[in-house]
Structure formats: structure tokens, C-alpha cells
Amino acid sequence: MRVFGSIRGKLLGTSAITVLLLGGVTATSLHGIDSLQTQLMRYKTSSEALRNHLDSDMMHDALRADVLAAMQAGTAQDIAAVEADLKEHCDRFGENVAKNKELKLGSAIAAALDAVNRPLNDYIVSAKELVALAAKDKAAATAEFPTFQDKFKALESRMEELSDLIQKNTDDATASAVNASSLVVRMVIGTAAAAGIATLAFALMLVRNINSRVTRLLDRARTIAAADLTGAPLAVTSTDELGQLTTAINAMQSSLTSLVTEVQSGTSQIDA
């Protein structure tokens, strides 16, 4: 294109390249930020799951404490308080498990959550039955407590497996977030450095090209000013302003040479 055949066009071209490189830096940064956000969301999800699970673990112990409290209750009012606590703890336990099932935690954790359902239901039903029995017959409730304890341990085993999976998922999410953050920094710094070096290289090439050609033209102009017209015509290597100036200086030198030759010829004829 003709616009790039001029110095102005070359300067504009260098500016355009700089803008494109900056666009590359921006695109790289946005991609890195998007990746980091994805990892942070995964970390947030894992942290929420871990928080729900820790609360579930508390409710797991709280239900056993409710059963023991019912077995020690001395009045109907005490039993009523235990039953209220039991209901709250059962509801929280179930809600926490349900919340984790709604989260995107991977197939392994989803399977572990499904595996918790049956022992959880058995444990909750057993706790309610034992509290109700303790309100009527503490001796009978005490006799049934070992069976309840077995269900407590069965659920505990499942809860520990689930806990390990959720903790590992949280640790992996944390590591991924840290790695993503580090990657974003490296990508931005690397891309920015590459863009800076490329821009500087283009600028230096352009400056060197213009400077060498201007110096050559200046030397020829000084030579002509010193009345030395013997130099060979300068090579025209471009069509930009400096190329046109080279052509003009060549033409000027040729015209002056012709003029000097004519003057010398006329002087010779006069002398003859």
C-alpha cells in the first residue's frame, strides 16, 4: 500500500504493531484472569462443601449427645428440650448433606455423598426412636444404646471417607488457584516483555534505517556544496520521502555537472 511507502506510513505502521502487541498483552491477561476466576470459584465451592461437612460432623456428634441427654433427663421439660435440640440437629444434618449434593464437587464426592444416605437415615431414625424410648423407659433405652452406637460408628466411617475426599478436593482447588495465579503473572510479564522487545526492535530498525539514509544524503549534499560533482549517483532504495530526496539530489548533481560542462565548453570556445 502507498501509505506504507512514506516515512509517516512507516511510523503509523510501527504504532499499529505496538497497538496489536498491547492487544495481545490484554488478551493474554484476560485469558489468565478468566482461568484464575475459574479456579477461585472451584476453591470457593470446595470451601463451602468443607464448611457444610464440618457442620455435619458436629451434628453427627450432637445427635449422640442428644440421646445421652435424653437418657439422663429427669423431667418432661428436660425431654421436651432434648427433642427440640434433636429436631434442630437432624434438620441441620440433612440440610448440610443436601447442600453438598447441589454443589459441583466431582463424581467421587457425589458417590460418597450418596453412600452416606442410608447410614445417615438409619442413624437419625435410631436417634429419634431412642430419645422417644428414653422418655418412657430409660432402662430400655440404655439397653438399646449399643445398637445406636453401632449406627453412629457406621455413619462415622462414611463421614470420614467423605471428609477425606472433600479435604483433598479443597487442597487441590487451593493448589490450582495458586498455580493459576502464578501462571497469570508469568503470562502477563512474559507477553508484556515480548511486546516491549518487539516494539523496541521495530523502532530501532526504523530509526537506524532513516538515520543511515539521512546521513548518506547529508554527506552527498556537503560533497556537492564543496564543488565535488564526481560522485556516482546514489542508489534509490525506496519510494518514500527520503527515496524521493535521493532522486532529487541525483538529478541536481546531474544538472550541475551538465551546467559545469557547458560553462567549461563555452569558456574553451571563447579562449580559442
N, C-alpha and C positions, 0 to 999 in steps of 0.2 A: 504494500500500500504506500502511496505517496507521502502520507503523513509521517511514516517512519523513515523517510528519506531525508528528513530535516533534523537538525540538532534538537529543535523543540519537540519533534516527534519522538526522538530517542529518549529525551528526558521524560516525556509523558509515558513512554513505554516502560522505563525504569520505575516510575511511580506506580504504574499499573501492576508491575510484577511485585512491588512491595506490598500493594494492597492485597493482591492474591495470596501472598505469603502470610500476611496478617490474618486473612480469612482462614487460611489453613490452621494457623495457631488457634483461632477462635473455635473452629470446628473440632479440633483435637481436644480443646478444653471442654467444650460442651459434651463431647462423647465421654470424656473422663468423668465429668460431673454426673452424667446420667448413670454411668456404671457405678459410681460411688453411691448415688442415691439408691440404686437397686440393692446394693449390699447393706446399706444402712437400714433400709426397710426390712430386709431379711433379719438383721440384728434386732430391730425393734420387735418383729414378730416372735423371734426366739426368746427375747427377754420377757415378753408378755406371757408366753407359754410357760416359761420357767417360774414367773411370779404366780401364775394360776396353779401350777403344780405344787409349789411350796405351800400355798394356802390349802390346797387339797391334802397335803401331807399333814398339815396342822389339824385339819378336820378329821383325818383318819385317827389321830390320837385323841382328839376332842370327843369323838363318839365313844371311845372306850372309857374316857373319863366320865362321860355322862352315865354309862352303865354302872360304873363303880359308885358314882354319886347316888344313883337310884337304889343301889343295894345298901347304902348307908343312910338313906333318907329316913327321918323319924316321923314326919307328919305328911298329911295330904298336901299341904302347901309346898313342902320340900319336893314332893313328887311332881307337882304341877310346874315348879321352876325347872326341874330336870327335863321334863317333857318339852317345855318351851325351848330350852337350850338345845335339846336333841333335834327338834324340828329345824331350828336355825342352822345347826351344823350339817344336818343332812341336806338341806337346801343348798347351802354354800358348796358342799362337796360335789353335788350333782351339777351345779351351775359351772363350777370351775372345769370339770371334765367336759361339759358341753361347749364351753368357750374354746377350749383347746382343740376340740374336734372341728370347729369352724375355721381355725387358723390353717394356713398352708405350711405344714411342717414336714412334708415328705411322707412317702409310703410306709417307711419303717415305724415312724412315730404314730401314724394313723392306725397301723395294725396293732401297735402296743396299746393304744387307747381303746380299740375295740376289745382287746383281750382283758381290759380292766372291767368292762361292763358287768360280766357275770359275777366275779368275786365282789365287786362293789355293791351290786344289788343284794347279794346274799348277806353281806356284812351289814348293810343298812337295815334290811328286814330283820336280821338277828338282833341288832341293837334295839330296834323298836319293840320287838317281842320280849326281850329280856327286861327292858325298862318297865313294860306293862306287867310282866310277871313279878318283878320286884315290888311293885305297888301292892300286889296281892299276897305274895308268898316269897319272902326273902330267902328262905331255905331252899326252895325250888329254884329260884334264880341263881343262887350260889352253886347249886348242883349243875346248872346248865352253862355256867360261865366258861368252863374248859372248851366246850363246843364253840362258844362265841370267840374264844381266844384263838382257836384254830382258824376261824374265818378271818380274824384280824391278821394272823400271820400269812394266810394265803393271799390276802389283798396286799399286805406289806411287800411280799415278794414281787408281785406285779408292779407295784408302785416304784420299787427300787429299779426294776428294769426300765420302766418308763422314765424315771428320773435320770438314769444314765444316758438314755437316748436324747432327752431334751437338753441335758447339760452339754453333751457332745455337739449337738446342733448349735447351741448358743456359742460354744467355743469356736466352732468352725465359722459361724457368722461373724464373730468378732475378728478372727484372723483374716477373713475375706475382706472385711471393711478396712482393716489396717493395710492390707496389701493393695486394695483398690485406691486408698488414699495416697499411698506411696507411688503407685503407678501413675496416678493423675499428676502428681508433682513432677515425676520423671518425664512424662509425656509433654507437659507444658514447657518445662525447661528445655528439653531436647528440641521440640519443634520451634520454640522461640529462638534458641541458639542457631538452629539451621536456617531459619528465616533471616536472622540478623546477618549471618555469614554470607548467605546468598545475596542479600541486598547490598552488603558492603562490596562483595565481589563484582556485582553488576556496575555499581557506582564507580569503583576503581577502574574497571575496564573502560567505561565511558570517558572518565576524566583523562586516563592515560592516552586513549585514542585521540581525543580532542587536543590535549596538550602537545602531543608529538606532532600533529599536523599543523597546529598554530605555530609551533617553534620552527618547523620547516619553512612555512610561508614567511615568517618574520626574517629568517636568515636570508631567504631569496630577495626579500624586499630591501634589506640592508645592502646586499651584494649589488643590486641594480642601482641603489642610491649612490654607491661608490663608483658608478660608471663601468661596472663589470657586467657585460652582456654575453659573456661566453658560456655561461652555464647551460646545460641541457634542459629542455622543458621538464617541468615537474610532472610526475605521474599523477593522473587524476584517478583516485581510488573510490570516489563516492559521488553521489549526486546532491548531497546536502549543501548547506551554505559554504562550508569550507571547500567542498569539491568545486563549487561554482567560483569561489575566490581563487582557487588554484588555476582554473581555466582562464580567469581574467588576468592573473599575473603572467601566465604563459603568453597570453595574447599581447599584453602590454610589453613584455620583453621582446616579443617578435616584432611588434610595431616600432619599438625604439631601435632595434637592430636594423630594421629596414630603413628607418629615418637616418640613422648614423651612416649607413652605407650610401644612401642618396646624397647626403651632405658631403661625404668624403669624395664621392664621384664628381659632384659639382665643383668642388674645390680643385680637384685634379684638372678638370677641363679649363678652369679659369687660369690656373698656373701655366697650362700648356699654351 
